[in-house]
Amino acid sequence: MKLMNIDSAKSYSMPDLYLNIGHLLDHFMMLIFAKAAFDAGREFGFSYEEIIVYGTLGVVLFGAAAPLAGWLADKFSRPILITIYPFGLCLGAFLASMSQSPDMLGLSLGILGFFAAIYHPVGIAMLIKRPGKVGLRLGVNGVWGNMGVAFAPIFTGFLIAYGDWRLAFIVPAILCFLFGISQFFAFKELDEEPSRKSSKDANKVESIMSSNWQTVLICLSIVTLSGGFIFGSLTFLIPRLFEVNMLQISNDVAITGLLAGFVYAVASFSQIGTGWLVDKIPPKFVLSAMGLGQLIFIYFASVSFDYDLLFIMLVAMLFVFGQVPITDAILVKYVKDSWRGRVLSIKFMINLCAGASVLPVTSFLLQNGYDFSFILESLALISIAIIISGLLLPNKSSNSVIVRQKTL
């Protein structure tokens, strides 16, 4: 199986910079609609509460299609899948910009979400294949991803202010196309030495599970579900929340988008710190601290307005973003490379599908008289599950499994 000159039978590497930019684009493209929804709704005669439902297919496929991407990548080729990825984003965004009805817009966002699902199980697996300081690498990559979260409301807000919501999809589509071409030429073939393992060594079990594996699996599943819902809720709702609850500062779409982007950008750097910490100390303590911070500051954000809301939400997002690399760093210790794409894809499917439920749930709540304060209070309560799960993790969970694999 070949795609141009990328041969699936050979091993390729790609500079971390391209994997990081790919992560930025992934989150950026998925959050264009979060800022453009209000203006798209006005064109089609829908309220904000009504139009956001049409983004559900995209965010569902963003998670649900991840196992398929992980399976295809592990069975055939990670380089081929990651090469297709930016061109798929381009297609989805272009079709969204051409939509003449809400149904067409929803379908286009579904295509965008389907191709966006490729990055996490494929790109992250490529990133962590190289051993050493995995937590820190994940933290840096997470910063890039959250910069995509940050740039989305800023870039989209200005494109809408000086153009319209359609332009907010067309320009990123062009950028994805150009990035895809550049990324294609960035691949380098690896020179791998033949394996010198004896047949006896080859037949050994490649991974050793500890007696605590079931506990770790349950805890990480709970963290993935609750953390995914909180992350998805705040990254989607903050731009609109700022428009509604920061009226003394500004209700201009460009200014509130800039402020939301500022919060995301600054908070994203917390991932470098937590990534470094999980390489040094048991992840359970770091994870529990992230959950506690979310509980406190998301609750305070629910009763805050204007500059108080801006500051408190910034602190809350430090803890929300800081949690992201922790579960991935734990999974790396438990899963050999040949299975990471598939295992990570299931993890991301759970995480992103939990985030996908944000749109219908939020739409239902807002249409039935509940406000943003109630939603934030609910998110604060959900973070208790993260605290408890973190405390239940084994003290040495990062070292509880020995993974034996080839030198990469």
C-alpha positions as semicolon CSV with decimal commas, in nm:
position;residue;x (nm);y (nm);z (nm)
1;M;0,000;0,000;0,000
2;K;0,152;0,327;-0,106
3;L;0,056;0,692;-0,103
4;M;0,280;0,881;-0,345
5;N;0,629;0,807;-0,218
6;I;0,533;0,709;0,137
7;D;0,567;0,332;0,161
8;S;0,375;0,169;0,445
9;A;0,630;-0,112;0,459
10;K;0,899;0,129;0,569
11;S;0,938;0,334;0,885
12;Y;0,926;0,713;0,873
13;S;0,982;0,991;1,120
14;M;0,859;1,346;1,120
15;P;0,997;1,643;1,314
16;D;0,808;1,709;1,638
17;L;0,738;2,059;1,508
18;Y;0,501;1,922;1,243
19;L;0,328;1,696;1,493
20;N;0,287;1,995;1,723
21;I;0,148;2,220;1,449
22;G;-0,086;1,937;1,350
23;H;-0,217;1,932;1,707
24;L;-0,272;2,308;1,695
25;L;-0,470;2,278;1,371
26;D;-0,678;1,992;1,509
27;H;-0,822;2,191;1,798
28;F;-0,831;2,515;1,603
29;M;-1,046;2,369;1,325
30;M;-1,283;2,198;1,566
31;L;-1,351;2,522;1,753
32;I;-1,421;2,754;1,460
33;F;-1,791;2,674;1,489
34;A;-1,790;2,758;1,862
35;K;-1,729;3,122;1,773
36;A;-1,905;3,126;1,435
37;A;-2,225;2,954;1,554
38;F;-2,405;3,272;1,663
39;D;-2,350;3,449;1,330
40;A;-2,428;3,138;1,124
41;G;-2,748;3,098;1,322
42;R;-2,854;3,455;1,247
43;E;-2,809;3,394;0,873
44;F;-3,023;3,080;0,886
45;G;-3,282;3,229;1,123
46;F;-3,179;3,024;1,428
47;S;-3,092;3,129;1,783
48;Y;-2,757;3,035;1,937
49;E;-2,927;2,764;2,145
50;E;-3,079;2,612;1,829
51;I;-2,784;2,631;1,590
52;I;-2,521;2,472;1,817
53;V;-2,699;2,138;1,791
54;Y;-2,587;2,120;1,426
55;G;-2,228;2,091;1,545
56;T;-2,303;1,766;1,729
57;L;-2,215;1,530;1,441
58;G;-1,872;1,687;1,407
59;V;-1,778;1,660;1,772
60;V;-1,922;1,307;1,797
61;L;-1,715;1,187;1,500
62;F;-1,413;1,370;1,643
63;G;-1,420;1,104;1,912
64;A;-1,610;0,813;1,759
65;A;-1,392;0,788;1,448
66;A;-1,070;0,778;1,653
67;P;-1,066;0,395;1,695
68;L;-1,096;0,352;1,319
69;A;-0,806;0,591;1,263
70;G;-0,595;0,414;1,527
71;W;-0,669;0,072;1,381
72;L;-0,588;0,180;1,025
73;A;-0,268;0,350;1,138
74;D;-0,143;0,046;1,332
75;K;-0,244;-0,200;1,059
76;F;-0,117;-0,005;0,758
77;S;0,075;0,318;0,817
78;R;0,079;0,610;1,056
79;P;0,254;0,836;0,801
80;I;-0,019;0,774;0,543
81;L;-0,299;0,861;0,785
82;I;-0,125;1,173;0,917
83;T;-0,060;1,281;0,556
84;I;-0,430;1,255;0,468
85;Y;-0,532;1,437;0,785
86;P;-0,478;1,809;0,694
87;F;-0,636;1,766;0,351
88;G;-0,944;1,618;0,517
89;L;-0,964;1,920;0,747
90;C;-0,942;2,142;0,440
91;L;-1,230;1,958;0,273
92;G;-1,459;1,978;0,575
93;A;-1,394;2,348;0,634
94;F;-1,441;2,436;0,267
95;L;-1,776;2,253;0,251
96;A;-1,886;2,429;0,571
97;S;-1,812;2,768;0,415
98;M;-2,027;2,675;0,113
99;S;-2,325;2,550;0,319
100;Q;-2,664;2,683;0,215
101;S;-2,865;2,524;0,496
102;P;-2,815;2,421;0,860
103;D;-2,833;2,055;0,757
104;M;-2,553;2,102;0,504
105;L;-2,350;2,288;0,765
106;G;-2,399;2,004;1,013
107;L;-2,290;1,746;0,755
108;S;-1,983;1,952;0,663
109;L;-1,888;1,981;1,030
110;G;-1,929;1,604;1,050
111;I;-1,674;1,560;0,769
112;L;-1,442;1,800;0,949
113;G;-1,477;1,604;1,272
114;F;-1,421;1,270;1,095
115;F;-1,082;1,378;0,960
116;A;-0,993;1,565;1,279
117;A;-1,029;1,231;1,461
118;I;-0,711;1,110;1,290
119;Y;-0,469;1,330;1,481
120;H;-0,488;1,211;1,842
121;P;-0,450;0,833;1,797
122;V;-0,199;0,872;1,513
123;G;-0,007;1,193;1,585
124;I;0,029;1,129;1,958
125;A;0,141;0,769;1,895
126;M;0,410;0,901;1,659
127;L;0,516;1,160;1,917
128;I;0,558;0,916;2,207
129;K;0,727;0,640;2,007
130;R;1,066;0,782;2,102
131;P;1,152;0,695;2,466
132;G;1,264;0,944;2,732
133;K;1,085;1,244;2,890
134;V;0,751;1,137;2,748
135;G;0,559;1,351;2,996
136;L;0,745;1,666;2,899
137;R;0,702;1,598;2,527
138;L;0,331;1,544;2,580
139;G;0,316;1,867;2,778
140;V;0,481;2,068;2,503
141;N;0,258;1,907;2,241
142;G;-0,040;1,986;2,461
143;V;0,057;2,353;2,466
144;W;0,048;2,358;2,088
145;G;-0,292;2,191;2,089
146;N;-0,430;2,442;2,332
147;M;-0,281;2,725;2,131
148;G;-0,519;2,603;1,864
149;V;-0,796;2,635;2,121
150;A;-0,671;2,986;2,197
151;F;-0,631;3,104;1,838
152;A;-0,973;2,975;1,730
153;P;-1,188;3,243;1,898
154;I;-0,935;3,518;1,823
155;F;-0,886;3,438;1,456
156;T;-1,251;3,349;1,401
157;G;-1,371;3,660;1,583
158;F;-1,167;3,893;1,365
159;L;-1,262;3,715;1,043
160;I;-1,629;3,747;1,139
161;A;-1,588;4,110;1,244
162;Y;-1,425;4,207;0,915
163;G;-1,596;3,952;0,692
164;D;-1,849;3,685;0,786
165;W;-1,872;3,336;0,933
166;R;-1,808;3,178;0,593
167;L;-1,472;3,351;0,567
168;A;-1,389;3,206;0,910
169;F;-1,395;2,860;0,747
170;I;-1,243;2,942;0,407
171;V;-0,917;3,095;0,533
172;P;-0,834;2,804;0,770
173;A;-0,916;2,560;0,489
174;I;-0,646;2,721;0,276
175;L;-0,399;2,710;0,566
176;C;-0,465;2,337;0,619
177;F;-0,404;2,268;0,252
178;L;-0,070;2,451;0,256
179;F;0,033;2,277;0,578
180;G;-0,053;1,939;0,427
181;I;0,178;1,998;0,133
182;S;0,461;2,113;0,360
183;Q;0,414;1,820;0,598
184;F;0,429;1,568;0,314
185;F;0,783;1,674;0,226
186;A;0,891;1,672;0,593
187;F;0,888;1,293;0,630
188;K;1,221;1,116;0,656
189;E;1,275;0,745;0,612
190;L;1,437;0,574;0,911
191;D;1,733;0,339;0,876
192;E;1,644;0,053;1,108
193;E;1,881;-0,228;1,194
194;P;1,744;-0,582;1,171
195;S;1,621;-0,712;1,502
196;R;1,878;-0,928;1,681
197;K;1,636;-1,075;1,926
198;S;1,634;-1,453;1,943
199;S;1,316;-1,643;1,875
200;K;1,302;-1,717;2,245
201;D;1,305;-1,346;2,328
202;A;1,052;-1,275;2,055
203;N;0,806;-1,516;2,214
204;K;0,824;-1,347;2,552
205;V;0,527;-1,153;2,675
206;E;0,594;-0,795;2,575
207;S;0,418;-0,629;2,860
208;I;0,377;-0,719;3,226
209;M;0,058;-0,606;3,392
210;S;0,064;-0,535;3,764
211;S;-0,204;-0,643;4,009
212;N;-0,322;-0,280;4,016
213;W;-0,405;-0,264;3,643
214;Q;-0,780;-0,294;3,687
215;T;-0,782;-0,009;3,938
216;V;-0,578;0,207;3,704
217;L;-0,809;0,128;3,412
218;I;-1,123;0,220;3,608
219;C;-0,969;0,541;3,742
220;L;-0,845;0,655;3,402
221;S;-1,184;0,579;3,246
222;I;-1,358;0,800;3,503
223;V;-1,102;1,077;3,457
224;T;-1,136;1,054;3,080
225;L;-1,515;1,082;3,092
226;S;-1,537;1,363;3,346
227;G;-1,231;1,549;3,220
228;G;-1,347;1,525;2,860
229;F;-1,684;1,674;2,947
230;I;-1,530;1,961;3,145
231;F;-1,268;2,035;2,878
232;G;-1,522;2,021;2,598
233;S;-1,769;2,240;2,786
234;L;-1,528;2,518;2,873
235;T;-1,345;2,533;2,541
236;F;-1,675;2,557;2,356
237;L;-1,870;2,784;2,593
238;I;-1,616;3,040;2,715
239;P;-1,634;3,264;2,402
240;R;-2,012;3,295;2,441
241;L;-1,988;3,312;2,822
242;F;-1,762;3,615;2,792
243;E;-2,006;3,783;2,555
244;V;-2,289;3,736;2,806
245;N;-2,118;3,794;3,143
246;M;-1,852;4,055;3,060
247;L;-2,074;4,337;2,935
248;Q;-1,886;4,603;3,134
249;I;-1,570;4,513;2,943
250;S;-1,712;4,459;2,593
251;N;-1,974;4,266;2,399
252;D;-1,785;4,304;2,070
253;V;-1,735;3,964;1,908
254;A;-1,370;4,037;1,825
255;I;-1,280;4,163;2,174
256;T;-1,448;3,879;2,362
257;G;-1,285;3,633;2,122
258;L;-0,948;3,791;2,194
259;L;-1,004;3,762;2,569
260;A;-1,110;3,398;2,539
261;G;-0,801;3,329;2,330
262;F;-0,585;3,502;2,591
263;V;-0,723;3,272;2,861
264;Y;-0,662;2,960;2,654
265;A;-0,313;3,068;2,547
266;V;-0,185;3,150;2,895
267;A;-0,349;2,848;3,059
268;S;-0,208;2,606;2,802
269;F;0,146;2,643;2,938
270;S;0,041;2,461;3,254
271;Q;0,077;2,139;3,054
272;I;0,453;2,178;3,039
273;G;0,463;2,191;3,418
274;T;0,235;1,891;3,472
275;G;0,414;1,698;3,196
276;W;0,744;1,756;3,374
277;L;0,593;1,662;3,712
278;V;0,454;1,325;3,601
279;D;0,806;1,229;3,487
280;K;0,928;1,300;3,842
281;I;0,655;1,204;4,091
282;P;0,357;0,963;4,101
283;P;0,089;1,101;3,867
284;K;-0,189;1,046;4,125
285;F;-0,083;1,352;4,324
286;V;-0,064;1,575;4,017
287;L;-0,401;1,451;3,889
288;S;-0,576;1,504;4,223
289;A;-0,436;1,857;4,247
290;M;-0,570;1,936;3,900
291;G;-0,915;1,813;4,000
292;L;-0,916;2,015;4,321
293;G;-0,820;2,331;4,135
294;Q;-1,104;2,276;3,888
295;L;-1,356;2,226;4,168
296;I;-1,263;2,551;4,342
297;F;-1,216;2,789;4,052
298;I;-1,490;2,668;3,817
299;Y;-1,735;2,714;4,103
300;F;-1,609;3,067;4,171
301;A;-1,635;3,142;3,799
302;S;-2,006;3,054;3,813
303;V;-2,072;3,355;4,038
304;S;-1,826;3,600;3,880
305;F;-1,859;3,870;3,616
306;D;-1,641;4,102;3,408
307;Y;-1,276;4,129;3,525
308;D;-1,332;3,887;3,815
309;L;-1,463;3,629;3,569
310;L;-1,166;3,684;3,338
311;F;-0,911;3,623;3,613
312;I;-1,089;3,331;3,781
313;M;-1,157;3,156;3,452
314;L;-0,791;3,193;3,361
315;V;-0,691;3,013;3,682
316;A;-0,959;2,747;3,630
317;M;-0,829;2,674;3,281
318;L;-0,475;2,633;3,417
319;F;-0,604;2,328;3,602
320;V;-0,827;2,206;3,316
321;F;-0,548;2,219;3,060
322;G;-0,288;2,097;3,307
323;Q;-0,472;1,767;3,344
324;V;-0,447;1,676;2,974
325;P;-0,099;1,510;2,949
326;I;-0,129;1,312;3,273
327;T;-0,345;1,021;3,155
328;D;-0,149;0,988;2,830
329;A;0,178;0,969;3,022
330;I;0,037;0,690;3,239
331;L;-0,089;0,493;2,940
332;V;0,253;0,511;2,773
333;K;0,395;0,317;3,067
334;Y;0,134;0,043;3,031
335;V;0,103;-0,010;2,656
336;K;0,366;-0,124;2,404
337;D;0,413;0,089;2,092
338;S;0,248;-0,152;1,846
339;W;-0,082;-0,117;2,036
340;R;-0,066;0,245;2,141
341;G;-0,257;0,378;1,843
342;R;-0,554;0,152;1,916
343;V;-0,549;0,203;2,294
344;L;-0,506;0,578;2,265
345;S;-0,786;0,590;2,008
346;I;-1,028;0,430;2,254
347;K;-0,917;0,674;2,523
348;F;-0,966;0,970;2,292
349;M;-1,301;0,834;2,173
350;I;-1,428;0,827;2,532
351;N;-1,280;1,169;2,604
352;L;-1,405;1,342;2,293
353;C;-1,748;1,178;2,290
354;A;-1,792;1,301;2,644
355;G;-1,703;1,646;2,515
356;A;-1,943;1,599;2,223
357;S;-2,235;1,562;2,461
358;V;-2,173;1,923;2,564
359;L;-2,363;2,065;2,266
360;P;-2,696;1,883;2,305
361;V;-2,682;1,905;2,685
362;T;-2,605;2,278;2,679
363;S;-2,868;2,343;2,415
364;F;-3,130;2,161;2,625
365;L;-3,037;2,345;2,945
366;L;-3,029;2,691;2,790
367;Q;-3,359;2,639;2,610
368;N;-3,524;2,528;2,935
369;G;-3,436;2,830;3,145
370;Y;-3,100;2,734;3,293
371;D;-2,811;2,978;3,262
372;F;-2,433;2,962;3,235
373;S;-2,395;2,982;3,615
374;F;-2,584;2,654;3,657
375;I;-2,371;2,488;3,389
376;L;-2,047;2,599;3,556
377;E;-2,167;2,480;3,898
378;S;-2,243;2,141;3,745
379;L;-1,894;2,123;3,592
380;A;-1,741;2,201;3,932
381;L;-1,928;1,907;4,084
382;I;-1,814;1,674;3,805
383;S;-1,450;1,759;3,886
384;I;-1,492;1,577;4,220
385;A;-1,472;1,252;4,021
386;I;-1,124;1,354;3,902
387;I;-1,006;1,413;4,258
388;I;-1,134;1,078;4,383
389;S;-0,998;0,887;4,083
390;G;-0,657;1,047;4,128
391;L;-0,646;0,950;4,494
392;L;-0,736;0,588;4,409
393;L;-0,448;0,548;4,163
394;P;-0,154;0,337;4,292
395;N;0,131;0,542;4,439
396;K;0,373;0,416;4,177
397;S;0,133;0,395;3,886
398;S;0,384;0,545;3,646
399;N;0,622;0,256;3,712
400;S;0,380;-0,028;3,780
401;V;0,412;-0,183;3,436
402;I;0,729;-0,273;3,253
403;V;0,697;-0,241;2,879
404;R;0,951;-0,436;2,677
405;Q;0,988;-0,322;2,319
406;K;1,243;-0,280;2,047
407;T;1,486;0,007;2,056
408;L;1,312;0,274;1,849
